[in-house]
């Protein structure tokens, strides 16, 4: 079995010859499917909820309830725009504190009614403007991390595009964390990394390789649990096929998670993040 897995990894590396920068470019494409593109294809009867009950509604986070193969679920997702006008409305997918508080409100509601939570991550990071800081951006993200770690219902998080910094992690403390093949997940952008470490943002391509931000890298390091293969050329080439693949994986995994007791679920989630980062040979 170990030899077979090693051969599969070698073959996978040979077939997947895109650089980290090329994958990052795919993840950032305006044509790349957004959370709402997947929601309308994967789920039935989606009802969107608005507001954090504290300040306002944040359009960069969409959330609500829906049916997955007939099963009620709660969805919380970063939402980028499909064009320039919508990106401005959605703040380019960078949430303010009310976006994270809205997401947490819906997750706590899911816990109350026993609905599994499905998160879709696609953000360069949380918005770092003055107003966001004044309203407690750091506290909002930290509270999400704490509450998700002990949420008494199954949680699955999928990085569908760009997963940047704590803004991404705030929706990614889950029983299973998945990434689409050409998505990325990192502590900050390669541009930011190059600017801080080398004082030269033009070395972003080099930084992308050093940072190990791709799904393949992160699976090997044990940071994520699954890589979902994309259609040839990227998810935008066949959204229907990509959505079907995600749905199949979700239905199967939620069925497994729902069979576990809450105590077992929370113990495994705790152990998962305590052990995260250990290299998988």
C-alpha positions as CSV (number, residue, x, y, z in Angstrom):
1,X,0.0,0.0,0.0
2,X,2.8,2.4,0.9
3,X,4.6,1.7,-2.4
4,X,1.4,2.3,-4.3
5,X,0.8,5.6,-2.6
6,X,4.4,6.7,-3.4
7,X,4.0,5.8,-7.1
8,X,0.7,7.8,-7.2
9,X,2.4,10.8,-5.7
10,X,5.2,10.6,-8.2
11,X,2.8,10.3,-11.1
12,X,0.7,13.2,-9.7
13,X,3.8,15.4,-9.6
14,X,4.6,14.6,-13.2
15,X,1.1,15.3,-14.4
16,X,0.7,18.5,-12.3
17,X,3.4,20.6,-13.8
18,X,2.0,24.1,-13.1
19,X,4.1,26.4,-11.0
20,X,2.7,27.9,-7.8
21,X,2.5,31.3,-9.5
22,X,0.5,29.8,-12.4
23,X,-1.9,28.2,-9.9
24,X,-2.2,31.5,-8.0
25,X,-3.0,33.2,-11.3
26,X,-5.8,30.7,-11.9
27,X,-7.2,31.1,-8.4
28,X,-7.4,34.9,-9.0
29,X,-8.9,34.8,-12.4
30,X,-12.1,36.9,-12.8
31,X,-13.6,33.9,-14.7
32,X,-13.0,31.5,-11.8
33,X,-16.3,30.3,-10.4
34,X,-17.4,32.0,-7.2
35,X,-19.2,30.6,-4.2
36,X,-22.6,31.5,-5.6
37,X,-21.8,29.7,-8.8
38,X,-21.3,26.5,-6.8
39,X,-24.2,27.1,-4.5
40,X,-26.7,27.3,-7.3
41,X,-25.4,24.1,-8.9
42,X,-24.7,21.9,-5.8
43,X,-27.6,22.8,-3.5
44,X,-31.4,23.0,-3.7
45,X,-33.7,25.7,-2.2
46,X,-30.9,28.0,-1.0
47,X,-32.3,30.8,1.2
48,X,-29.8,33.6,1.9
49,X,-29.7,35.2,5.4
50,X,-28.4,38.7,6.0
51,X,-26.9,40.7,8.8
52,X,-24.8,40.1,11.9
53,X,-27.4,41.5,14.4
54,X,-24.7,43.9,15.6
55,X,-23.9,46.4,12.9
56,X,-24.8,45.6,9.3
57,X,-24.8,43.1,6.4
58,X,-21.5,42.4,4.7
59,X,-21.9,41.4,1.0
60,X,-18.5,39.8,0.9
61,X,-19.9,36.9,2.9
62,X,-22.9,35.0,1.8
63,X,-24.7,32.5,4.0
64,X,-27.9,30.7,4.5
65,X,-29.6,27.3,4.5
66,X,-30.1,24.9,1.7
67,X,-30.7,21.2,0.9
68,X,-27.8,19.0,-0.1
69,X,-29.2,15.8,-1.7
70,X,-32.3,16.4,0.5
71,X,-30.4,17.0,3.7
72,X,-30.6,20.5,5.4
73,X,-27.3,22.2,5.6
74,X,-25.9,25.7,6.5
75,X,-23.6,27.4,4.0
76,X,-21.1,30.2,4.8
77,X,-18.9,31.5,2.1
78,X,-16.6,34.3,1.0
79,X,-18.0,35.8,-2.2
80,X,-16.0,37.7,-4.8
81,X,-17.6,39.5,-7.7
82,X,-18.0,38.2,-11.2
83,X,-17.1,41.6,-12.7
84,X,-15.7,44.9,-11.6
85,X,-19.0,46.4,-10.4
86,X,-19.9,43.3,-8.3
87,X,-16.3,43.2,-7.0
88,X,-16.7,46.7,-5.6
89,X,-20.1,45.7,-4.0
90,X,-18.5,42.6,-2.6
91,X,-15.3,44.4,-1.4
92,X,-13.3,42.0,-3.6
93,X,-14.2,39.2,-1.2
94,X,-12.4,40.8,1.8
95,X,-14.9,40.7,4.7
96,X,-15.2,43.3,7.5
97,X,-16.0,42.2,11.1
98,X,-19.7,42.0,10.4
99,X,-19.1,39.4,7.7
100,X,-17.3,37.1,10.1
101,X,-20.0,37.8,12.8
102,X,-22.7,37.0,10.3
103,X,-21.0,33.7,9.4
104,X,-20.6,32.8,13.1
105,X,-24.3,33.6,13.8
106,X,-25.3,31.2,11.0
107,X,-23.0,28.5,12.3
108,X,-24.3,28.8,15.8
109,X,-27.8,28.5,14.4
110,X,-26.8,25.4,12.5
111,X,-25.4,23.9,15.8
112,X,-28.8,24.6,17.4
113,X,-30.8,22.8,14.7
114,X,-28.2,20.0,14.0
115,X,-27.4,21.1,10.5
116,X,-23.9,20.4,9.0
117,X,-21.9,23.5,8.1
118,X,-20.3,23.9,4.7
119,X,-17.8,26.8,4.3
120,X,-16.3,28.0,1.0
121,X,-13.1,30.0,1.3
122,X,-12.1,32.5,-1.4
123,X,-10.5,35.7,-0.1
124,X,-7.2,37.5,-0.3
125,X,-7.7,38.3,3.4
126,X,-9.9,40.2,5.8
127,X,-10.4,43.9,5.0
128,X,-7.8,46.0,6.9
129,X,-9.4,49.4,6.7
130,X,-9.8,51.8,9.6
131,X,-13.5,51.1,10.1
132,X,-12.9,47.3,10.2
133,X,-10.2,47.8,12.9
134,X,-12.5,50.1,14.9
135,X,-15.3,47.5,14.9
136,X,-13.0,44.7,16.1
137,X,-11.7,42.8,13.1
138,X,-9.2,40.9,15.1
139,X,-11.7,39.9,17.8
140,X,-14.2,38.8,15.2
141,X,-11.7,36.5,13.5
142,X,-10.4,35.1,16.8
143,X,-13.9,34.4,18.0
144,X,-14.7,32.5,14.9
145,X,-11.6,30.3,15.4
146,X,-12.6,29.6,19.0
147,X,-16.2,28.9,18.3
148,X,-15.6,26.8,15.2
149,X,-13.1,24.6,17.1
150,X,-16.0,23.5,19.4
151,X,-19.0,23.8,17.2
152,X,-21.2,20.8,17.9
153,X,-22.1,19.8,14.4
154,X,-20.1,18.6,11.4
155,X,-18.1,21.3,9.6
156,X,-16.4,21.0,6.1
157,X,-14.4,23.9,4.6
158,X,-13.4,24.1,1.0
159,X,-10.8,26.5,-0.4
160,X,-12.3,27.2,-3.9
161,X,-10.0,30.0,-5.0
162,X,-7.6,32.1,-2.9
163,X,-7.3,31.4,0.9
164,X,-5.4,34.3,2.4
165,X,-4.3,34.8,6.0
166,X,-6.6,34.8,9.1
167,X,-9.4,36.1,6.9
168,X,-9.5,32.6,5.3
169,X,-8.8,30.6,8.5
170,X,-11.8,32.2,10.1
171,X,-14.0,29.9,8.0
172,X,-11.6,27.0,7.9
173,X,-11.5,25.4,11.4
174,X,-13.3,22.3,10.2
175,X,-13.5,18.6,10.6
176,X,-12.3,18.3,7.0
177,X,-10.5,21.0,5.0
178,X,-10.4,20.6,1.2
179,X,-8.8,22.5,-1.6
180,X,-9.6,22.6,-5.3
181,X,-6.6,21.6,-7.4
182,X,-5.7,25.1,-8.5
183,X,-6.6,27.0,-5.4
184,X,-4.0,28.4,-2.9
185,X,-3.9,28.8,0.9
186,X,-1.3,30.8,2.7
187,X,-0.5,33.1,5.6
188,X,-0.2,36.1,3.3
189,X,0.1,36.9,-0.4
190,X,3.4,36.2,-2.2
191,X,3.6,39.9,-2.9
192,X,3.4,40.7,0.8
193,X,5.9,37.9,1.6
194,X,8.4,39.2,-0.9
195,X,7.9,42.8,0.3
196,X,8.5,41.8,4.0
197,X,11.3,39.3,3.6
198,X,13.2,40.6,0.6
199,X,12.0,44.2,0.5
200,X,11.1,43.6,-3.2
201,X,7.5,42.8,-4.3
202,X,8.7,42.0,-7.8
203,X,10.0,38.7,-6.4
204,X,6.5,37.5,-5.8
205,X,6.8,34.6,-8.3
206,X,9.8,33.3,-6.4
207,X,8.0,33.8,-3.1
208,X,5.0,31.7,-4.3
209,X,7.3,28.7,-4.7
210,X,9.1,29.2,-1.4
211,X,5.8,29.6,0.5
212,X,4.3,26.2,-0.4
213,X,0.9,27.6,-1.1
214,X,-0.6,25.0,-3.5
215,X,-3.1,22.3,-2.7
216,X,-0.5,19.6,-3.5
217,X,2.1,21.0,-1.1
218,X,-0.4,21.5,1.7
219,X,-1.8,18.0,1.4
220,X,1.7,16.6,1.7
221,X,2.4,18.7,4.8
222,X,-0.9,17.5,6.4
223,X,-2.4,21.0,6.5
224,X,-5.5,20.0,4.4
225,X,-7.3,16.7,4.1
226,X,-8.2,16.4,0.4
227,X,-7.4,17.9,-3.0
228,X,-10.4,17.9,-5.4
229,X,-9.2,17.6,-9.0
230,X,-10.3,20.3,-11.4
231,X,-11.3,20.0,-15.1
232,X,-8.4,20.4,-17.6
233,X,-7.5,24.1,-17.7
234,X,-9.2,25.0,-14.4
235,X,-12.6,25.0,-12.7
236,X,-13.8,27.8,-15.0
237,X,-13.6,25.5,-18.1
238,X,-16.4,23.2,-16.8
239,X,-18.2,24.6,-13.8
240,X,-20.9,21.9,-14.0
241,X,-18.3,19.1,-13.8
242,X,-16.5,20.9,-10.9
243,X,-19.7,21.4,-9.0
244,X,-20.7,17.7,-9.5
245,X,-17.3,16.6,-8.1
246,X,-17.7,18.8,-5.0
247,X,-21.2,17.6,-4.4
248,X,-20.3,14.0,-4.6
249,X,-17.5,14.5,-2.1
250,X,-19.7,16.5,0.3
251,X,-22.5,13.9,0.3
252,X,-20.1,11.1,1.0
253,X,-18.2,12.9,3.8
254,X,-21.1,14.4,5.6
255,X,-22.7,10.9,5.7
256,X,-19.5,9.7,7.5
257,X,-19.3,12.6,9.9
258,X,-23.0,12.4,10.9
259,X,-22.5,8.8,12.1
260,X,-20.0,10.0,14.7
261,X,-21.0,11.2,18.2
262,X,-20.5,14.9,19.0
263,X,-17.8,13.9,21.5
264,X,-15.9,11.9,18.9
265,X,-16.3,14.7,16.4
266,X,-14.9,17.3,18.7
267,X,-12.1,15.1,19.9
268,X,-11.0,14.4,16.3
269,X,-11.2,18.1,15.4
270,X,-9.1,19.1,18.4
271,X,-6.5,16.5,17.6
272,X,-6.4,17.4,13.9
273,X,-5.4,21.0,14.6
274,X,-3.1,20.1,17.5
275,X,-1.2,17.9,15.1
276,X,-1.4,20.1,12.1
277,X,1.9,20.8,10.3
278,X,3.6,17.4,10.8
279,X,5.0,16.4,7.6
280,X,3.4,13.4,5.9
281,X,6.0,11.2,4.2
